[in-house]
Amino acid sequence: MTSSAVFLSLLSPIYPHERPLLILSLAGTVIANLMAGTATTAAVLFFARFLDGITGGNASVAQAVISDVTPPEQRARAFGINGAAFGMGFIMGPAISLLAQKAALNTPLGKSFGASFLVSAVIAAIALILTIFGLPETLKTNPSQSPKKINFFDLGLESLLKGLFMPKIGILLMINFLTGLTFTLFTFAFQPYFINVIKQNSDALTLMFLLFGVLGVIMQTLGIAQMTKRLQLVQILFLGLFIRSLSFVLMPIWVNLYYFVAVCILFSLLNSVVQPMISALISLNTSPAEQGTMLGINSSYLSISNAFGPVIAGLVVNQNNPSSYGYPLYIAGICTFLVLMLAIAKQKDYAIATNRER
């Protein structure tokens, strides 16, 4: 069971509004990172990470807020910008962390990896202040509606199963789970393949990740905005899945750096539209009162899928045979194509007729 579904399923009955959920989630992140940054024992560090995990539903709540304030025809673009913001975070985060650790050398902290946690706490605190003073409540609920009883021993498994059997939503959750699984197959194999087969070093790998991040941000901001003017959401999803499957299969075919980078550029451009389209379709097929919960469950299925990809990839990789790191890429490509076929076959169950319909 993942943290975001636990967080949302437990607190939503108490706080039906999204703003209090976001405040509590960010406050948990601030406290957890302060604890981790000053931890002197493994027990404190583990507890801090547990606290951050159990209150880690802020991404899903933020998506629900975006859904509330964005017209249906702009929903996909909004989720794309949200994804781009995360992409910028992945680009800037490692650099900020490295600078924080180097700066700590000239302080009483000395050589401390805790400096990264402390900087993270400061950034989360800024987000918390902005939320408290700058974010109005976006979800209007019936004040006469009494809150449901809460069971703190409920792990949220019921919500996961319920979501899977919901009309329109269940198939999207399944597509999301399967795309997450195939993507983790790719992430498991990419780094060792790039270093051991393409014969590159960690510096070149860093540049590749930077390339992925920059292209993803460009596509999620400018690209999705242009694509939604010409294509339906399901068509963009299908295109993203097709290019993802094609790229996975093409990557290991020819062991050549320039060829590999070219395929990766193609991959990073269209890969970045998949998750925003799934989130937008879930949002458009869900009532406003349930958007936070459904998007949280969607994030949970994506998190669960992350556990299976490395296991499958590990079964087919032989570390004594570096070229075997290409096998998970082939598997990921074939499986992603099967997911595409499933998405096309079931599109009537979840497709939005036009970008301007709800």
CORDAQUI-V513925 format. One record per residue. N is the residue number from 1. SS is DSSP state (helix for helix, strand for strand, loop for the rest). BURIAL is I if it has 24 or more other C-alpha atoms within 12 Angstrom, else O. Layout:
BEGIN
n:N ss:SS burial:BURIAL
n:N ss:SS burial:BURIAL
END
This chain:
BEGIN
n:1 ss:loop burial:I
n:2 ss:loop burial:I
n:3 ss:helix burial:I
n:4 ss:helix burial:I
n:5 ss:helix burial:I
n:6 ss:helix burial:I
n:7 ss:helix burial:I
n:8 ss:helix burial:I
n:9 ss:helix burial:I
n:10 ss:helix burial:I
n:11 ss:helix burial:I
n:12 ss:loop burial:I
n:13 ss:loop burial:I
n:14 ss:loop burial:O
n:15 ss:loop burial:I
n:16 ss:loop burial:I
n:17 ss:loop burial:I
n:18 ss:helix burial:I
n:19 ss:helix burial:I
n:20 ss:helix burial:I
n:21 ss:helix burial:I
n:22 ss:helix burial:I
n:23 ss:helix burial:I
n:24 ss:helix burial:I
n:25 ss:helix burial:I
n:26 ss:helix burial:I
n:27 ss:helix burial:I
n:28 ss:helix burial:I
n:29 ss:helix burial:I
n:30 ss:helix burial:I
n:31 ss:helix burial:I
n:32 ss:helix burial:I
n:33 ss:helix burial:I
n:34 ss:helix burial:I
n:35 ss:helix burial:I
n:36 ss:helix burial:I
n:37 ss:helix burial:I
n:38 ss:helix burial:I
n:39 ss:loop burial:I
n:40 ss:loop burial:O
n:41 ss:loop burial:O
n:42 ss:helix burial:O
n:43 ss:helix burial:O
n:44 ss:helix burial:O
n:45 ss:helix burial:I
n:46 ss:helix burial:O
n:47 ss:helix burial:O
n:48 ss:helix burial:I
n:49 ss:helix burial:I
n:50 ss:helix burial:O
n:51 ss:helix burial:I
n:52 ss:helix burial:I
n:53 ss:helix burial:I
n:54 ss:helix burial:I
n:55 ss:loop burial:I
n:56 ss:loop burial:I
n:57 ss:loop burial:I
n:58 ss:helix burial:I
n:59 ss:helix burial:I
n:60 ss:helix burial:I
n:61 ss:helix burial:I
n:62 ss:helix burial:I
n:63 ss:helix burial:I
n:64 ss:helix burial:I
n:65 ss:helix burial:I
n:66 ss:helix burial:I
n:67 ss:helix burial:I
n:68 ss:helix burial:I
n:69 ss:helix burial:O
n:70 ss:loop burial:I
n:71 ss:loop burial:O
n:72 ss:helix burial:I
n:73 ss:helix burial:I
n:74 ss:helix burial:I
n:75 ss:helix burial:I
n:76 ss:helix burial:I
n:77 ss:helix burial:I
n:78 ss:helix burial:I
n:79 ss:helix burial:I
n:80 ss:helix burial:I
n:81 ss:helix burial:I
n:82 ss:helix burial:I
n:83 ss:helix burial:I
n:84 ss:helix burial:I
n:85 ss:helix burial:I
n:86 ss:helix burial:I
n:87 ss:helix burial:I
n:88 ss:helix burial:I
n:89 ss:helix burial:O
n:90 ss:helix burial:O
n:91 ss:helix burial:I
n:92 ss:helix burial:O
n:93 ss:helix burial:O
n:94 ss:helix burial:O
n:95 ss:helix burial:O
n:96 ss:helix burial:O
n:97 ss:helix burial:I
n:98 ss:helix burial:O
n:99 ss:helix burial:O
n:100 ss:helix burial:I
n:101 ss:helix burial:I
n:102 ss:helix burial:O
n:103 ss:helix burial:O
n:104 ss:helix burial:O
n:105 ss:loop burial:O
n:106 ss:loop burial:O
n:107 ss:loop burial:O
n:108 ss:loop burial:O
n:109 ss:loop burial:O
n:110 ss:loop burial:O
n:111 ss:loop burial:O
n:112 ss:loop burial:I
n:113 ss:loop burial:I
n:114 ss:helix burial:I
n:115 ss:helix burial:I
n:116 ss:helix burial:I
n:117 ss:helix burial:I
n:118 ss:helix burial:I
n:119 ss:helix burial:I
n:120 ss:helix burial:I
n:121 ss:helix burial:I
n:122 ss:helix burial:I
n:123 ss:helix burial:I
n:124 ss:helix burial:I
n:125 ss:helix burial:I
n:126 ss:helix burial:O
n:127 ss:helix burial:I
n:128 ss:helix burial:I
n:129 ss:helix burial:O
n:130 ss:helix burial:O
n:131 ss:helix burial:I
n:132 ss:helix burial:O
n:133 ss:helix burial:O
n:134 ss:helix burial:O
n:135 ss:loop burial:O
n:136 ss:loop burial:O
n:137 ss:loop burial:I
n:138 ss:loop burial:I
n:139 ss:loop burial:I
n:140 ss:loop burial:O
n:141 ss:loop burial:O
n:142 ss:loop burial:O
n:143 ss:loop burial:O
n:144 ss:loop burial:O
n:145 ss:loop burial:O
n:146 ss:loop burial:O
n:147 ss:loop burial:O
n:148 ss:loop burial:O
n:149 ss:loop burial:O
n:150 ss:loop burial:O
n:151 ss:loop burial:O
n:152 ss:loop burial:O
n:153 ss:loop burial:O
n:154 ss:loop burial:O
n:155 ss:loop burial:O
n:156 ss:loop burial:I
n:157 ss:helix burial:O
n:158 ss:helix burial:O
n:159 ss:helix burial:I
n:160 ss:helix burial:I
n:161 ss:helix burial:O
n:162 ss:helix burial:O
n:163 ss:helix burial:I
n:164 ss:helix burial:I
n:165 ss:loop burial:O
n:166 ss:loop burial:O
n:167 ss:loop burial:O
n:168 ss:loop burial:I
n:169 ss:helix burial:I
n:170 ss:helix burial:I
n:171 ss:helix burial:I
n:172 ss:helix burial:I
n:173 ss:helix burial:I
n:174 ss:helix burial:I
n:175 ss:helix burial:I
n:176 ss:helix burial:I
n:177 ss:helix burial:I
n:178 ss:helix burial:I
n:179 ss:helix burial:I
n:180 ss:helix burial:I
n:181 ss:helix burial:I
n:182 ss:helix burial:I
n:183 ss:helix burial:I
n:184 ss:helix burial:I
n:185 ss:helix burial:I
n:186 ss:helix burial:I
n:187 ss:helix burial:I
n:188 ss:helix burial:I
n:189 ss:helix burial:I
n:190 ss:helix burial:I
n:191 ss:helix burial:I
n:192 ss:helix burial:I
n:193 ss:helix burial:I
n:194 ss:helix burial:I
n:195 ss:helix burial:O
n:196 ss:helix burial:O
n:197 ss:helix burial:I
n:198 ss:loop burial:I
n:199 ss:loop burial:O
n:200 ss:loop burial:I
n:201 ss:loop burial:O
n:202 ss:helix burial:O
n:203 ss:helix burial:O
n:204 ss:helix burial:O
n:205 ss:helix burial:O
n:206 ss:helix burial:O
n:207 ss:helix burial:O
n:208 ss:helix burial:I
n:209 ss:helix burial:I
n:210 ss:helix burial:I
n:211 ss:helix burial:I
n:212 ss:helix burial:I
n:213 ss:helix burial:I
n:214 ss:helix burial:I
n:215 ss:helix burial:I
n:216 ss:helix burial:I
n:217 ss:helix burial:I
n:218 ss:helix burial:I
n:219 ss:helix burial:I
n:220 ss:helix burial:I
n:221 ss:helix burial:I
n:222 ss:helix burial:O
n:223 ss:helix burial:I
n:224 ss:helix burial:I
n:225 ss:helix burial:I
n:226 ss:helix burial:O
n:227 ss:helix burial:I
n:228 ss:helix burial:I
n:229 ss:helix burial:O
n:230 ss:helix burial:O
n:231 ss:loop burial:I
n:232 ss:loop burial:I
n:233 ss:helix burial:I
n:234 ss:helix burial:I
n:235 ss:helix burial:I
n:236 ss:helix burial:I
n:237 ss:helix burial:I
n:238 ss:helix burial:I
n:239 ss:helix burial:I
n:240 ss:helix burial:I
n:241 ss:helix burial:I
n:242 ss:helix burial:I
n:243 ss:helix burial:I
n:244 ss:helix burial:I
n:245 ss:helix burial:I
n:246 ss:helix burial:I
n:247 ss:helix burial:I
n:248 ss:helix burial:I
n:249 ss:helix burial:I
n:250 ss:helix burial:I
n:251 ss:helix burial:I
n:252 ss:loop burial:I
n:253 ss:loop burial:O
n:254 ss:loop burial:O
n:255 ss:loop burial:I
n:256 ss:loop burial:O
n:257 ss:helix burial:O
n:258 ss:helix burial:O
n:259 ss:helix burial:O
n:260 ss:helix burial:I
n:261 ss:helix burial:I
n:262 ss:helix burial:O
n:263 ss:helix burial:I
n:264 ss:helix burial:I
n:265 ss:helix burial:I
n:266 ss:helix burial:I
n:267 ss:helix burial:I
n:268 ss:helix burial:I
n:269 ss:helix burial:I
n:270 ss:helix burial:I
n:271 ss:helix burial:I
n:272 ss:loop burial:I
n:273 ss:loop burial:I
n:274 ss:helix burial:I
n:275 ss:helix burial:I
n:276 ss:helix burial:I
n:277 ss:helix burial:I
n:278 ss:helix burial:I
n:279 ss:helix burial:I
n:280 ss:helix burial:I
n:281 ss:helix burial:I
n:282 ss:helix burial:I
n:283 ss:helix burial:I
n:284 ss:helix burial:I
n:285 ss:loop burial:I
n:286 ss:loop burial:I
n:287 ss:loop burial:O
n:288 ss:helix burial:I
n:289 ss:helix burial:I
n:290 ss:helix burial:I
n:291 ss:helix burial:I
n:292 ss:helix burial:I
n:293 ss:helix burial:I
n:294 ss:helix burial:I
n:295 ss:helix burial:I
n:296 ss:helix burial:I
n:297 ss:helix burial:I
n:298 ss:helix burial:I
n:299 ss:helix burial:I
n:300 ss:helix burial:I
n:301 ss:helix burial:I
n:302 ss:helix burial:I
n:303 ss:helix burial:I
n:304 ss:helix burial:I
n:305 ss:helix burial:I
n:306 ss:helix burial:I
n:307 ss:helix burial:I
n:308 ss:helix burial:I
n:309 ss:helix burial:I
n:310 ss:helix burial:I
n:311 ss:helix burial:O
n:312 ss:helix burial:I
n:313 ss:helix burial:I
n:314 ss:helix burial:I
n:315 ss:helix burial:O
n:316 ss:helix burial:I
n:317 ss:loop burial:I
n:318 ss:loop burial:O
n:319 ss:loop burial:O
n:320 ss:loop burial:O
n:321 ss:loop burial:O
n:322 ss:helix burial:I
n:323 ss:helix burial:I
n:324 ss:helix burial:I
n:325 ss:helix burial:I
n:326 ss:helix burial:I
n:327 ss:helix burial:I
n:328 ss:helix burial:I
n:329 ss:helix burial:I
n:330 ss:helix burial:I
n:331 ss:helix burial:I
n:332 ss:helix burial:I
n:333 ss:helix burial:I
n:334 ss:helix burial:I
n:335 ss:helix burial:I
n:336 ss:helix burial:I
n:337 ss:helix burial:I
n:338 ss:helix burial:I
n:339 ss:helix burial:I
n:340 ss:helix burial:I
n:341 ss:helix burial:O
n:342 ss:helix burial:O
n:343 ss:helix burial:I
n:344 ss:helix burial:I
n:345 ss:helix burial:O
n:346 ss:loop burial:O
n:347 ss:helix burial:I
n:348 ss:helix burial:O
n:349 ss:helix burial:O
n:350 ss:loop burial:I
n:351 ss:loop burial:I
n:352 ss:loop burial:I
n:353 ss:loop burial:O
n:354 ss:loop burial:O
n:355 ss:loop burial:I
n:356 ss:loop burial:O
n:357 ss:loop burial:O
n:358 ss:loop burial:I
END
